[in-house]
Amino acid sequence: MDFSGLSSAEQAHVNKLVEKRQFQGFLTMYGKLVEKCFNTCCNDFTSKTLSSKEETCVSNCAEKFMKHSERVSARFAEMNAEVTSGQKNVSG
């Protein structure tokens, strides 16, 4: 996106909006991670602490979730680069 036509105040406003949106995305992803791993791994409520089996499950769940998110982000970046490259070729 080219924001060069905006004033510095407008650019700062747009940057704040982008940062807010990114933070909201992070919180959404974190919430999904917590919900998924809790529902999958935590099923014994007779103790205040996690059992070793639950700890292992939560650790594996979080690791898989993060790897999946990284893979999706990488693929999105690849697709975005292809689209951007295609637009430059069409307009250039």
SEBAFI-510366 format. One record per residue: x negated, z, y negated of N, C-alpha, C in turn; residue number from 1. Coordinates in steps of 0.05 Angstrom, whole numbers. Each point is the difference from the previous one (the first is absolute). Example, Ala and Ser with C-alpha at 12.3 -4.5 7.8 and 13.67 -1.06 7.14 Angstrom:
+--------+--------+--------+--------+--------+--------+--------+--------+--------+-----+
|    n_X |    n_Z |    n_Y |   ca_X |   ca_Z |   ca_Y |    c_X |    c_Z |    c_Y | pos |
+--------+--------+--------+--------+--------+--------+--------+--------+--------+-----+
|   -264 |    156 |    114 |     18 |      0 |    -24 |    -18 |      0 |    -24 |   1 |
|      7 |    -14 |    -21 |    -16 |      1 |    -24 |     15 |     14 |    -22 |   2 |
+--------+--------+--------+--------+--------+--------+--------+--------+--------+-----+
END
This chain:
+--------+--------+--------+--------+--------+--------+--------+--------+--------+-----+
|    n_X |    n_Z |    n_Y |   ca_X |   ca_Z |   ca_Y |    c_X |    c_Z |    c_Y | pos |
+--------+--------+--------+--------+--------+--------+--------+--------+--------+-----+
|    -17 |      0 |     24 |     17 |      0 |    -24 |    -18 |      0 |    -25 |   1 |
|      8 |    -16 |    -19 |    -15 |     -2 |    -25 |     15 |     15 |    -22 |   2 |
|    -12 |     22 |     -9 |     12 |     16 |    -21 |    -14 |     -4 |    -26 |   3 |
|    -16 |    -21 |     -3 |    -16 |     -4 |    -24 |     18 |     -5 |    -24 |   4 |
|     24 |     -9 |      3 |     18 |     -5 |    -22 |     13 |     25 |    -11 |   5 |
|     -4 |     23 |     14 |     13 |     25 |     -9 |    -19 |     15 |    -18 |   6 |
|     12 |     16 |    -17 |    -16 |     18 |    -17 |    -12 |     22 |     17 |   7 |
|    -20 |     14 |    -11 |    -13 |     21 |     16 |     20 |     22 |      7 |   8 |
|     19 |      6 |    -17 |     21 |     20 |      6 |     17 |    -10 |     23 |   9 |
|      8 |    -25 |      0 |     16 |    -11 |     21 |    -15 |     -1 |     27 |  10 |
|    -26 |     -7 |     -2 |    -17 |      0 |     24 |     -2 |     28 |     12 |  11 |
|     -3 |     20 |    -17 |     -2 |     28 |      9 |     26 |      8 |     13 |  12 |
|     23 |     -8 |    -11 |     26 |      6 |     11 |      3 |    -13 |     28 |  13 |
|     -7 |    -25 |      2 |      2 |    -14 |     25 |    -19 |     13 |     21 |  14 |
|    -24 |      8 |     -8 |    -18 |     14 |     18 |     12 |     26 |     10 |  15 |
|     13 |     15 |    -18 |     13 |     25 |      8 |     22 |     -5 |     20 |  16 |
|     15 |    -21 |     -4 |     22 |     -7 |     18 |    -11 |     -8 |     28 |  17 |
|    -22 |    -15 |      0 |    -12 |     -8 |     25 |    -11 |     25 |     15 |  18 |
|    -13 |     18 |    -15 |    -11 |     24 |     12 |     23 |     17 |     12 |  19 |
|     21 |      2 |    -15 |     23 |     16 |     10 |     12 |    -13 |     25 |  20 |
|      2 |    -26 |      1 |     11 |    -14 |     23 |    -19 |      4 |     24 |  21 |
|    -26 |     -1 |     -4 |    -19 |      4 |     21 |      2 |     28 |     11 |  22 |
|      3 |     20 |    -18 |      2 |     27 |      9 |     26 |      5 |     15 |  23 |
|     22 |    -13 |     -9 |     25 |      2 |     15 |     -3 |    -12 |     28 |  24 |
|    -14 |    -22 |      2 |     -5 |    -13 |     26 |    -16 |     19 |     18 |  25 |
|    -20 |     13 |    -11 |    -16 |     19 |     15 |     17 |     23 |     10 |  26 |
|     17 |     11 |    -17 |     17 |     22 |      8 |     20 |     -9 |     22 |  27 |
|     11 |    -23 |     -3 |     18 |    -11 |     21 |    -14 |     -2 |     27 |  28 |
|    -24 |    -12 |     -1 |    -16 |     -3 |     25 |     -6 |     27 |     12 |  29 |
|     -9 |     19 |    -17 |     -6 |     27 |     10 |     24 |     13 |     12 |  30 |
|     23 |     -2 |    -13 |     25 |     11 |     11 |      7 |    -11 |     27 |  31 |
|     -3 |    -27 |      3 |      6 |    -13 |     25 |    -20 |     10 |     22 |  32 |
|    -25 |      3 |     -8 |    -20 |     10 |     19 |      7 |     28 |     10 |  33 |
|      7 |     18 |    -19 |      6 |     27 |      7 |     25 |      1 |     18 |  34 |
|     21 |    -15 |     -7 |     24 |      0 |     15 |     -4 |    -11 |     28 |  35 |
|    -14 |    -22 |      2 |     -5 |    -13 |     26 |    -16 |     18 |     19 |  36 |
|    -22 |     11 |    -11 |    -17 |     16 |     17 |     13 |     27 |      7 |  37 |
|     15 |     12 |    -19 |     14 |     25 |      6 |     21 |     -4 |     22 |  38 |
|     16 |    -21 |     -4 |     22 |     -5 |     20 |    -12 |     -7 |     28 |  39 |
|    -22 |    -13 |      0 |    -12 |     -9 |     26 |    -15 |     23 |     13 |  40 |
|    -14 |     17 |    -15 |    -19 |     19 |     11 |      9 |     29 |      1 |  41 |
|     16 |      8 |    -19 |      6 |     28 |     -3 |     28 |      6 |     13 |  42 |
|     -1 |     13 |     23 |     26 |      5 |     13 |      1 |     29 |     12 |  43 |
|    -20 |     16 |     -5 |      0 |     28 |      9 |      0 |     18 |    -24 |  44 |
|     22 |     12 |     -6 |      3 |     17 |    -24 |     -1 |     30 |      6 |  45 |
|    -13 |      7 |     23 |     -2 |     28 |      8 |    -25 |     13 |    -13 |  46 |
|    -17 |    -16 |    -13 |    -24 |     11 |    -12 |     -3 |    -11 |    -28 |  47 |
|    -14 |     15 |    -17 |     -5 |     -8 |    -27 |    -21 |    -22 |     -2 |  48 |
|    -17 |     -1 |     20 |    -23 |    -19 |      0 |      6 |    -23 |     20 |  49 |
|    -14 |    -22 |     -4 |      2 |    -22 |     18 |    -16 |      6 |     26 |  50 |
|     11 |     -9 |     22 |    -15 |      2 |     25 |    -22 |    -21 |     -1 |  51 |
|    -20 |      2 |     18 |    -21 |    -20 |      0 |     11 |    -27 |      6 |  52 |
|     20 |     -1 |     17 |     12 |    -26 |      7 |     14 |    -12 |    -25 |  53 |
|     14 |     16 |    -16 |     12 |    -10 |    -24 |    -20 |     -8 |    -21 |  54 |
|    -22 |     15 |     -3 |    -21 |     -7 |    -19 |    -12 |    -27 |      8 |  55 |
|     -6 |     -4 |     25 |    -11 |    -25 |      9 |     19 |    -23 |     -5 |  56 |
|     26 |      5 |      5 |     20 |    -21 |     -4 |      2 |     -7 |    -30 |  57 |
|      1 |     21 |    -17 |      1 |     -5 |    -29 |    -24 |    -16 |    -10 |  58 |
|    -24 |      8 |     10 |    -24 |    -14 |     -8 |      0 |    -29 |      8 |  59 |
|      8 |     -5 |     25 |      2 |    -28 |     10 |     21 |    -16 |    -15 |  60 |
|     23 |     13 |     -5 |     22 |    -13 |    -14 |     -9 |     -8 |    -28 |  61 |
|    -12 |     18 |    -14 |     -9 |     -5 |    -28 |    -21 |    -22 |      0 |  62 |
|    -19 |      1 |     19 |    -21 |    -21 |      1 |     12 |    -27 |      6 |  63 |
|     19 |     -2 |     18 |     13 |    -26 |      6 |     16 |    -10 |    -24 |  64 |
|     14 |     18 |    -13 |     15 |     -7 |    -24 |    -18 |    -11 |    -22 |  65 |
|    -22 |     13 |     -4 |    -19 |     -9 |    -21 |    -12 |    -27 |      7 |  66 |
|     -8 |     -3 |     25 |    -12 |    -26 |      9 |     21 |    -22 |     -3 |  67 |
|     25 |      6 |      7 |     21 |    -20 |     -3 |      3 |     -8 |    -30 |  68 |
|      1 |     21 |    -17 |      3 |     -5 |    -29 |    -23 |    -17 |    -11 |  69 |
|    -24 |      7 |      9 |    -24 |    -16 |     -9 |      2 |    -29 |      9 |  70 |
|      9 |     -4 |     25 |      2 |    -27 |     10 |     21 |    -16 |    -15 |  71 |
|     23 |     13 |     -5 |     21 |    -14 |    -16 |    -10 |     -6 |    -28 |  72 |
|    -14 |     18 |    -12 |    -10 |     -5 |    -27 |    -20 |    -22 |      0 |  73 |
|    -18 |     -1 |     20 |    -20 |    -21 |      2 |     14 |    -27 |      3 |  74 |
|     20 |     -1 |     17 |     15 |    -25 |      5 |     14 |     -9 |    -25 |  75 |
|     12 |     19 |    -14 |     14 |     -7 |    -25 |    -20 |    -11 |    -20 |  76 |
|    -24 |     12 |     -2 |    -20 |    -11 |    -18 |     -9 |    -28 |      7 |  77 |
|     -2 |     -5 |     26 |     -7 |    -27 |     10 |     21 |    -20 |     -8 |  78 |
|     25 |      7 |      5 |     23 |    -18 |     -7 |      1 |     -4 |    -30 |  79 |
|     -4 |     21 |    -16 |      1 |     -2 |    -29 |    -22 |    -19 |    -10 |  80 |
|    -24 |      3 |     12 |    -22 |    -18 |     -7 |      6 |    -29 |      6 |  81 |
|     13 |     -5 |     23 |      8 |    -27 |      8 |     20 |    -11 |    -20 |  82 |
|     20 |     16 |     -8 |     20 |     -9 |    -19 |    -12 |     -6 |    -27 |  83 |
|    -17 |     19 |     -9 |    -14 |     -4 |    -26 |    -17 |    -25 |      1 |  84 |
|    -15 |     -4 |     21 |    -17 |    -23 |      3 |     17 |    -25 |      0 |  85 |
|     23 |      0 |     14 |     17 |    -23 |      0 |     12 |     -7 |    -27 |  86 |
|      6 |     21 |    -15 |     11 |     -5 |    -27 |    -21 |    -12 |    -19 |  87 |
|    -25 |      9 |      3 |    -22 |    -11 |    -16 |     -4 |    -29 |      6 |  88 |
|      1 |     -7 |     27 |     -4 |    -27 |      8 |     22 |    -18 |    -10 |  89 |
|     25 |      9 |     -1 |     23 |    -15 |     -9 |     -2 |     -5 |    -30 |  90 |
|     -7 |     22 |    -15 |      0 |     -2 |    -29 |    -26 |    -13 |    -11 |  91 |
|    -21 |      0 |     17 |    -26 |     -9 |    -10 |     -6 |    -28 |      6 |  92 |
+--------+--------+--------+--------+--------+--------+--------+--------+--------+-----+
END
